[in-house]
């Protein structure tokens, strides 16, 4: 069954905006709502693209539970609102990152529970330790790099990264973090 009302949090960001537009194009008849606080520089530039694709924009913040719970019921949630920058917590405020990534995700899940909505949780970075990512053997093709068939690390193949990929280690470009 195709959901009739889909909420994309972080919906004016790079990932969320593209997800919202793709859903609007592929799911005729579904209402796609992009929810964003527009705090990331340049995210407001995506608003005309969202509007042209038929996506409804709602200004709100996942850090504010009431912003989410004031929305009309949803059938599906695509959570794209996380702050992807490790440096945001180092150079800026760790409080901002924790409130956005941890509490924001919790608030989104509470909304989904309220509405018995399907959930897709997207994380845009810092999932795999950099040390291991640098150990992936690549082959250079005509237009891109491809994962080489022979790998020393478990969980790596030309099909992608599996659950066996090692997750221990720092997830930042700065080893001192």
C-alpha positions in Angstrom: 0.0 0.0 0.0 1.4 3.4 -1.0 1.4 5.9 1.9 -0.9 8.9 1.2 1.0 11.4 3.4 4.8 11.2 3.7 6.9 13.5 5.9 10.5 14.1 5.0 12.4 15.8 7.9 15.3 17.8 6.9 13.3 18.2 3.7 15.0 21.3 2.5 18.5 19.9 2.9 20.5 18.2 0.1 19.5 14.6 0.9 16.0 15.4 2.3 15.1 17.7 -0.6 16.1 15.2 -3.2 14.2 12.4 -1.4 11.1 14.6 -1.2 11.2 15.5 -4.9 11.8 11.9 -5.9 8.9 10.7 -3.8 6.6 13.4 -5.2 7.6 12.3 -8.8 7.2 8.6 -8.2 4.2 8.4 -5.9 1.3 10.1 -7.8 -1.5 11.0 -5.4 0.7 11.0 -2.3 1.1 14.2 -0.3 4.8 14.8 0.3 5.7 17.2 3.1 9.2 18.6 3.6 9.8 19.7 7.2 12.9 21.8 7.9 14.1 24.6 10.2 16.2 26.1 7.3 19.2 26.5 9.6 21.7 25.1 7.2 23.0 27.8 4.9 21.6 27.5 1.4 18.7 25.2 2.3 16.2 27.9 1.6 17.4 27.8 -2.1 15.7 24.4 -2.3 12.2 25.8 -1.6 11.4 26.7 -5.2 12.4 23.2 -6.3 10.2 21.6 -3.7 7.3 23.8 -4.6 7.7 23.1 -8.4 7.7 19.4 -7.6 4.5 19.6 -5.7 6.0 19.1 -2.3 4.4 21.0 0.6 6.9 22.8 2.8 6.4 23.2 6.6 8.9 25.3 8.6 9.7 23.5 11.9 12.4 22.0 14.0 12.8 18.4 15.0 14.4 19.6 18.3 11.0 20.9 19.2 8.7 18.0 19.8 5.6 20.2 19.6 6.6 21.3 16.1 6.3 17.7 14.9 3.3 16.7 17.0 1.3 19.7 15.7 1.5 18.2 12.2 -1.5 16.4 10.7 -1.2 12.6 10.8 1.3 10.9 8.5 1.6 7.5 6.9 5.3 7.4 6.5 8.3 9.3 7.8 11.7 9.7 6.1 14.1 11.1 8.7 16.8 13.1 7.0 17.3 15.8 9.6 20.6 14.9 11.3 23.5 17.3 11.5 26.1 15.4 9.4 29.1 17.4 10.4 31.4 16.0 13.1 32.9 19.4 13.3 29.6 21.0 14.3 30.0 19.4 17.7 33.7 20.3 18.0 33.8 23.8 16.6 30.3 24.7 17.5 28.0 23.4 20.3 27.9 19.7 21.3 24.4 20.6 22.7 23.2 21.5 19.2 24.4 18.2 17.7 22.9 16.1 20.6 19.6 18.0 20.5 19.3 17.6 16.7 20.7 14.1 16.1 19.5 12.4 19.3 16.5 14.2 20.6 15.4 15.2 17.0 15.4 11.5 16.0 13.5 10.6 19.2 10.9 13.2 18.5 10.5 11.9 14.9 10.0 8.4 16.3 7.4 9.6 18.7 5.5 11.2 15.8 5.7 7.9 13.9 4.5 6.0 16.9 1.6 8.4 17.4 0.5 7.9 13.8 1.6 4.2 13.4 3.7 5.5 10.4 6.3 3.6 8.5 9.8 4.9 9.2 12.9 5.2 7.0 15.9 6.5 9.0 18.7 8.0 6.9 22.1 8.9 8.2 24.2 11.0 5.8 27.7 10.5 7.3 30.0 9.2 10.0 28.5 5.7 10.0 31.7 3.9 9.1 35.2 4.5 10.7 37.4 6.4 8.3 40.3 4.1 9.0 38.4 1.2 7.6 36.9 3.2 4.7 40.5 4.0 3.6 41.3 0.3 3.5 38.7 -0.5 0.8 40.5 -1.5 -2.4 39.2 0.4 -5.4 39.6 0.0 -9.2 39.5 3.0 -11.5 36.9 2.7 -14.2 36.4 5.1 -17.1 34.2 7.5 -15.2 34.4 6.5 -11.5 36.1 4.3 -8.9 34.5 0.9 -8.2 35.0 -1.5 -5.3 37.6 -4.1 -6.3 36.6 -7.8 -6.1 39.6 -8.7 -3.8 39.4 -7.1 -0.4 41.3 -7.6 2.9 38.4 -6.2 5.0 35.4 -8.3 5.8 32.0 -7.1 4.6 33.3 -5.4 1.4 32.5 -6.5 -2.1 31.6 -5.0 -5.5 28.0 -5.3 -4.2 28.7 -2.7 -1.4 29.2 -2.8 2.3 27.5 -5.5 4.4 26.8 -6.0 8.1 30.2 -7.7 8.5 32.1 -4.4 7.9 34.1 -3.5 11.0 32.5 -0.6 13.0 35.1 -0.1 15.7 37.2 3.1 15.5 36.7 6.8 15.2 34.2 8.2 12.8 35.9 11.5 12.2 38.6 12.8 9.9 40.4 14.2 13.0 41.9 11.3 15.0 42.0 13.5 18.1 38.2 13.6 18.3 
